[in-house]
Structure formats: C-alpha cells, structure tokens
Amino acid sequence: MKTTFLSLILLLLTAVGYCQSTGFVALDNKLVWENVFVSPVANVPAIVAKHGKLKIISTDGKLYKGKATGVMYRCSGCSAVFKYGYNFDFEVEVANDKYRVTISNVTFNNSRNGETKTPAEKPFLQTGKIKQTADVVTDITCLDTFFNKIFSGNALKGGNKI
C-alpha cells in the first residue's frame, strides 16, 4: 500500500514538472496565450498606450481588441524567428477587479518590410502540441515574459524595446 501511494506521489510530481509554465496553449492547432491579471483598476487604453507598437482597434463595453505590429522585443538566446520582429492580435476583457488578456495570430516577419510572415504555429507546434525543444522553450518563455510585462502595466527593462 505504501509503495503504491509513494509511486502515485512520484508520478504526480513528475507530471507537474512537465506541465507548461507559460500562458501558452495549443487550441485547434493554433497557438494562444492567455493570462488573468488581478487589479482593481484596469485602464486598458493607458496600458496599451505605453507601447507604440500596440493599438486598440475596437471596443465593446469592457472588451478591447487590438493589434501589435513590428514588435522587436527579444530575449538573449532566442532563435532566428525573432530577427525581423513579430505581430499579434490581442483581446482584453475587464470584469470585477481583474482582466483577461488573450493573444492570438502571432506571426513572425520574414523580412525587414514585413511583407511575408510565418505563423507562430509553424516553428512552435507539432501535431497540435507545443514542441518541447530547447529553442521553442526559450522562445515561448521570452514571449510569455514580454506579454506578462506589457499587459501587467510593468515597464520593460534591460534595453529591450518593442
């Protein structure tokens, strides 16, 4: 009995170690990032206005939709997909001292002018799941850090500009 219980505990601890530690998920073969921020004041236009590459394109009550284009934020060790910047769509829904941010349609620019793009699903997903290679983990962690910083209202540090 003790051996079975111990085995179960070890199995659960191992499974927890393999769980995704970012806000990214693969939904219907699409890469989506989501996080909920707890804050009594969610001034979404002010948060977005801090970042010149982000723009709100529509509002409907407490739902804000926007786009980011030509974002150049990258972390040390990121892969070449970040070279010419990236783009994404975002939605922010405000409710009861919190707000939910959803990022979708992440694309990487293939040239300086951004005319051709690679969807993030191509380098990051395989058979509908997030790849667990070192490069993908580094890139996903970088994007997760960036999204958390900009949408929590924290300023970016360390010279990384968007």
C-alpha positions in Angstrom: 0.0 0.0 0.0 2.8 2.4 0.9 4.7 1.6 -2.3 1.6 2.3 -4.4 1.0 5.6 -2.6 4.6 6.6 -3.0 4.6 5.6 -6.7 1.5 7.7 -7.2 3.1 10.8 -5.5 6.2 10.4 -7.6 4.2 10.1 -10.8 2.2 13.3 -9.9 5.4 15.2 -9.1 6.9 14.1 -12.4 3.8 15.1 -14.3 3.8 18.6 -12.7 7.4 19.1 -13.8 6.4 18.5 -17.4 3.5 20.9 -17.3 3.7 24.1 -19.3 4.8 27.0 -17.1 3.7 29.8 -19.5 0.4 31.1 -20.6 0.6 29.4 -23.9 -1.7 26.6 -25.1 -2.3 24.9 -28.4 -6.1 25.1 -29.2 -7.3 23.6 -32.5 -3.8 23.8 -33.9 -3.5 27.5 -33.1 -1.0 29.0 -30.6 -2.8 31.1 -28.0 -1.5 32.9 -24.9 -3.9 33.8 -22.0 -3.5 35.3 -18.6 -5.7 36.9 -16.0 -4.4 39.9 -14.1 -6.0 40.9 -10.8 -6.2 44.7 -10.4 -8.8 47.0 -9.0 -8.2 49.4 -11.9 -7.7 48.1 -15.4 -7.1 51.1 -17.6 -6.6 49.2 -20.7 -6.1 52.2 -23.0 -3.4 53.5 -20.7 -1.6 50.1 -20.6 -1.7 49.8 -24.4 -0.7 53.5 -24.9 2.7 52.8 -23.2 3.7 50.6 -26.1 3.9 52.3 -29.5 3.6 49.1 -31.5 0.2 48.2 -29.9 -3.0 49.7 -31.0 -6.6 49.2 -29.8 -8.8 48.7 -32.9 -12.2 48.3 -31.3 -14.0 48.4 -28.0 -17.3 47.0 -27.0 -18.1 47.8 -23.4 -15.4 46.1 -21.3 -13.9 44.2 -24.3 -10.9 45.8 -26.1 -9.5 44.3 -29.3 -6.2 45.3 -30.7 -3.1 44.6 -32.9 0.6 44.8 -32.4 2.8 45.1 -35.5 6.6 45.1 -35.9 7.4 44.3 -32.2 11.1 43.9 -31.8 11.3 42.6 -28.2 13.5 39.6 -27.9 15.5 37.8 -25.2 19.0 36.5 -25.1 19.2 33.1 -26.7 16.1 33.5 -28.8 16.0 31.8 -32.2 16.2 33.5 -35.6 12.4 33.8 -36.0 12.7 37.0 -33.9 15.1 38.7 -36.4 12.6 40.9 -38.2 10.1 41.3 -35.4 6.6 39.9 -34.9 2.9 40.8 -34.8 -0.1 39.6 -32.8 -3.8 40.2 -32.1 -4.9 40.8 -28.5 -8.2 40.9 -26.6 -8.6 42.4 -23.1 -11.8 41.7 -21.2 -12.3 43.6 -18.0 -14.5 42.2 -15.2 -14.7 42.5 -11.4 -11.3 43.7 -10.3 -9.5 41.6 -13.0 -8.9 41.5 -16.7 -8.2 38.6 -19.0 -5.7 39.0 -21.9 -5.8 36.7 -24.9 -3.1 36.8 -27.6 -3.6 35.0 -30.9 -2.4 35.1 -34.5 1.2 35.6 -33.6 3.3 35.9 -36.8 7.0 36.4 -37.4 8.1 38.8 -40.1 10.4 37.1 -42.7 12.0 40.4 -43.9 12.5 44.0 -42.8 9.4 45.2 -44.6 7.2 42.5 -43.0 5.6 41.6 -46.3 5.9 37.9 -45.7 5.1 36.3 -42.4 5.4 32.9 -40.8 2.6 31.9 -38.4 4.0 31.0 -34.9 2.4 27.6 -35.2 4.9 26.6 -37.8 8.0 26.8 -35.6 6.3 26.2 -32.3 3.6 23.4 -32.8 3.9 19.8 -34.0 0.8 17.6 -34.3 -1.3 20.2 -32.4 1.0 20.4 -29.4 3.7 22.9 -28.3 7.1 21.5 -29.2 9.4 21.0 -26.2 12.8 21.6 -27.9 15.2 23.9 -26.2 14.8 26.6 -28.9 11.0 26.6 -28.6 11.0 26.6 -24.8 13.4 29.6 -24.9 11.3 31.5 -27.5 7.9 30.7 -25.8 9.3 31.8 -22.4 10.6 35.1 -23.9 7.1 35.8 -25.4 5.4 34.9 -22.2 7.7 37.3 -20.3 7.0 40.1 -22.8 3.2 39.6 -22.8 3.1 39.5 -18.9 5.2 42.7 -18.7 3.3 44.8 -21.1 -0.2 43.7 -20.0 0.5 43.9 -16.3 1.4 47.5 -16.9 5.1 47.0 -15.9 7.7 48.9 -17.9 10.2 46.9 -19.9 13.7 46.9 -18.5 17.1 46.0 -19.8 17.1 47.9 -23.1 14.6 45.6 -24.8 12.3 47.9 -26.8 9.2 46.9 -28.6 
